[in-house]
Amino acid sequence: MTAKLQSGGTDDQAPGHAGDSVRLKRLRSWLAAGIALPAVFPAPARAAEDVAKLSLSTLDVVNFAMVIGAVSAAMISAIWLIRERGRTDAENRELRASLADANARAARYQSLIIDRNRRIIIWEGVGVPAEILGTLPPEIGAPDEVEGFLAYSGWLSPTSARALESASEKLRSNAQSFDITLETNTGQVLEAQGRVAGGRAFIRLVALSNLRAELAELRTERDRLLVSVDLLQNMLDIIDMPVWLRDADGQLRWVNEAYAEAVEGESRQDAIDRKLELLGSATRERIRMSVTPERPFLEKVSTVVRGHRRFLEVADVKTAAGQAGLALDVSEIEDVREELKRTLGSHSDMLDQLATPVAIFDREQRLQFFNQAFLKLWDLDTAYLERRPDNGELLEKLRSLGKLPEPHSWRDWKEQVLSVYRSVDTEPQLWHLPDGQTLNVIANAHPLGGATWIFENLTEQVDLEARYNTLVRVQGETIDHLTEGVSVFGPDGKIKLSNTAFRSLWGLTEAETRPGTHIREIANLCQASHDKADGWPLLTSAITGFDEDRSTREGRLELNTGLILDYAVVPLPNAQTMIAFVNVTDSVGAERMLTEKNEALRKADALKNDFVQHVSYELRSPLTNIIGFADLLSTPTIGELNDRQREYVEHIAASSSVLLTIVNDILDLATVDAGIMKLDLDHVEIPELLEEAREQINSRLKESSLQIVIRDEQAPESMVGDHQRLKQILFKLMMNAANFAPEGSVIELECAREDGEVVFRVSDNGPGVPEDMRETLFSRFSTGSQSGRKRGAGLGLSIVESFVGLHHGTVMIENRVKGGATVTCRFPLNPQVSRDAAE
């Protein structure tokens, strides 16, 4: 056992067994104590004898038991420790063998990984730096250090760097694997694979070579071509030109948005699926027969686009794989070309209609165009001009015919005229022709060569200018002899001209009103004659003000000298202003005198009206009493009257009634004259109106055995008017007719509708109206020389005229052919609802 412990002690020196050495030392101490026990405790036999001889205490027994227990525990522990030590040694030997194998395998794997054509990036977890294994070839241009290598944009192309960064982020965050091809800044191709395994994310970058590199390059080139094709298709979708691709069989393979819109397809694919063709079958057949790889189809064709006929410039090319074509809408260009053609034609027609001669020469100085006025001016042969002579030849031709001025040096003059083709700025020239005409010759050089010659005939203008100057002198003489004061001022407020009357009215001298004198100076000189604030300051502001509305102003000035002047400020062309003064002193005096007389007459008329109204109202009350008492005396209950008394009472009642009628008529006229009478307009039933008028006059007509005949077959049902006033009009007319109608005759009352008016006619068979009475027939208190059956106050027809006028109607009287007279009153069918008498 000692030998085993010693050998074990030797093993305890091995690494990893420090805890076992401590336990062994503790066990040795326990065993040393056990060996020393026989020396302390005698053998059992002797112990028994000693027991018999000695008596043991309880404490000794307890100590002995503890020693025995400790020894036993130490022996058990030693046995367990020896067994565990053996098992641990066996496990250690197995672990050492496994570690050696693992190290050998790791070395082999490391040698496989660390290759010059491959590099791996490993991430253990979040926040743990990346570990990089392996190397890439130097021509790749990838840095060796970790920081530089992970900065992809430093050694990869921008597109590849963005793709790798995006794929790495998705790999580490979402465990999304990827396989992509990268391109370095040096043009090398790499293959990148991203995977997640065992909680680790790693990216393997492999440098491709030979076939794989070529395949990767082809893929890269394919991606580049796809991007280019996609960009090209997007660009073709943007342009406003239909583009199409066909396969070898002539079927549509691709179209752009403009093509789909032109054929009214819902989308590009819809146009392809439905085989919607932009060009007609005849055009497509012509393209198919004429287009070859060496010779494309280039023509302008006509087709229908979105329901409208359009002109397209079509280009179609052919290859072994198919055909491609595009179309440019040139309809607007054709329209512009046609419009230009029409414009040039109309321009020529317009120039041909001008009265001003025009000739156009091209850059070679040959005649291109001339109008009829040019032909008429120079009286040349049309055939000669159509041969397009040059400008110099034309001048020589006109000189030979004696139609050009003959200068001192013909050659210099001709050179000066033709210098317009070499000059930038040209000036008009005056040609005085031998026949007395004066021409203003204007030559405009064209930017691209050539010139346009305009021959403006100034002969009439020169004559007009001479006549104008003469007219100005005549007008000056005329203005100087006017009785009205006239002065003309320019837009700067300075006087242009003035006449003698103007200076005489304001007491000015000719030197003080010389042209160029400002209006303020003239106003200061005139202020002594007129010191009111609204005089010359107002005239000055009217001339020197900045009002946009230049209107005529009129007014009146009273001078301190006693003169009264009417002035008028009249705007003239060219922003000039004329001030005219008229001496109205005499007319104003006469006007004031007439005004005073008119005011006196007006007051007298007002006094008359007041008197009439007062007297009329004062008479009505006693008349009413007289009529009342006369009716009371005629009543049998008061008492019987003899025949003479009854006759007197009847005369009193009749005379009082007549007098009351006259007073009422006077009151009505006074009310009309005062302008306070108002009509009670309403819808009047015409049959009812006629019947009431007949009933009102029936009692008056029985005395003369007269009859009333009403004719209302063509009368309207109603009209708008004052019922009481209309009835009063008809009563007055029938009373007037009854006064002149023979006894036993018939008075006709007719009503009809004529031209939107209601017409009332009252006719009698009397003597008619004399011609000398027609003008005064409707005058007040006019009874005429011919009296009727009863002589009245002469107010009946005057009241009729006034009431008809209030209804905006007219009244007239005319003699009948068979004798008698007819009074006609015309009323509007629907006048305004309310109308005041004062109006």
LINSULFEN-V531155 format. One line per field, one symbol per residue. ss: DSSP state (h for helix, s for strand, l for the rest). psi: psi as a letter, one per 20 degrees, with the letter a starting at -180 (. if undefined). burial: # if it has 16 or more other ideal C-beta (glycine too) atoms within 10 Angstrom, else .. A space follows every 50 residues. Layout:
# LINSULFEN-V531155
ss=???
psi=???
burial=???
This chain:
# LINSULFEN-V531155
ss=lhhhhhhhhhhllllllhhhhhhhhhhhhhhhhhhlhhhhlllhhhhhhh hhhllllhhhhhhhhhhhhhhhhhhhhhhhhhhhhhhhhhhhhhhhhhhh hhhhhhhhhhhhhllllsssssslllllllsssssllhhhlllllhhhhh lhhhlslhhhhhhhhhhhhhhhhhlllsssssssllllssssssssslls sssssssllhhhhhhhhhhhhhhhhhhhhhhhhhhhhhllllssssllll lsssslhhhhhhlllllhhhhhhlllllllhhhhhhhhhhllllllssss sssssllsssssssssssllllssssssslhhhhhhhhhhhhhhhhhhhh hhhlllsssssllllssssslhhhhhhhlllhhhhhlllshhhhhhhhhh lllllllllhhhhhhhhhhhhhllllllsssslllllsssssssslllll ssssssslhhhhhhhhhhhhhhhhhhhhhhllllsssssllllssssslh hhhhhhlllllllllllshhhhhhhhlllllllllhhhhhhhhhllllll llsssssslllllsssssssslllllssssssslhhhhhhhhhhhhhhhh hhhhhhhhhhhhhhhhhhhhhhhhhhhhhhhhhlllllllllhhhhhhhh hhhhhhhhhhhhhhhhhhhhhhhhlllsllssssshhhhhhhhhhhhhhh hhhhllsssssllllllssssshhhhhhhhhhhhhhhhhhlllllsssss ssssllssssssslllllllhhhllllllllllllllllllllllhhhhh hhhhhhlllsssssslllllsssssssslllllllslll
psi=hhgghghhhghiiqqjkhhhhghghhhhhghhhhhighhgprrhghhghh ghhqpqrhhhgghghhgghhgghhhghggghgghhghhhghghghhgghg gghgghggghhhgnqijqppppohapipqqppqrrqqhihjpqhqgghhi nhihiqqgghghghgghgghghhjlorqorpqprhjjqpqpppprppkjq pqpppppqqcghgggghhgghggghggggggghhghhhqlpppqpqahjj qphqqrhhghhhjlqhrghghghilpphqrhgghhhghhhprhhorporp rprpoljqpqppopppqpahibqqqqppokghggghghhgghghghgggg hhiqipppppqahjkqphqqrhhghhgilrphhghiimqrgghgghghgh ikiqqnrgoggggghhgiihijqgpqqqqppoqhjiqppoppoopqhjqr qpppnpojghggghgghggghggghghghhjqiqppqpqrijjqpgqqrh hghghjkqrhhikqpipqhhghhhhihhhojqijdhhghghhgirkphnn rpqqappoqiiiqoppqpopprrkjrppppppokgghhghghghggghhg hghghhhggggggggghhhgghghgghghghhhiphhhqpqrggghgggg ggggghgghhggggggggghhghikjppqnprppoghhghhggghhighh ihhjlqqpppokhjqrhrrpaogghghhghggghgghhhiqqpjapppoq prppljqppppoqrkaiapqhiihhjhjqqkoirhoqbhppaikighghg gghhhhjkaqpqqqqqhjqaqpppppqqhnaqhppqhh.
burial=....#..#...#....#..#..##..#...#................... .......................#...#..#...#............... .................####.#......#.#####...#.#......#. .#..###..##.##..##..##.....#..#####..#####.#...... ########.......##..#............#..#....######.... .#.##########.#..#..##...#.##...##..#...#....##... #.#.#....#########...######.#..................... #.....######..#.#.###.###.##.#....#...#.#..##.#... ..##........##..##.##...........#...###.###.#....# #####.##....................#....#######..#.#.###. ###.##.#...##...###..##.##..##....##..##.##....... ......#.#...#####.##......#######....#............ ...........##..#..##..#..##..#..#.......#.......#. .##..#..###############...#.#.#..#.#..##.###..#... #....#.#.#....#..######.##################..#.#### #.....##########.##...#...##.#.......#...######### ####.##.#.#.#.#....########...#.....#..
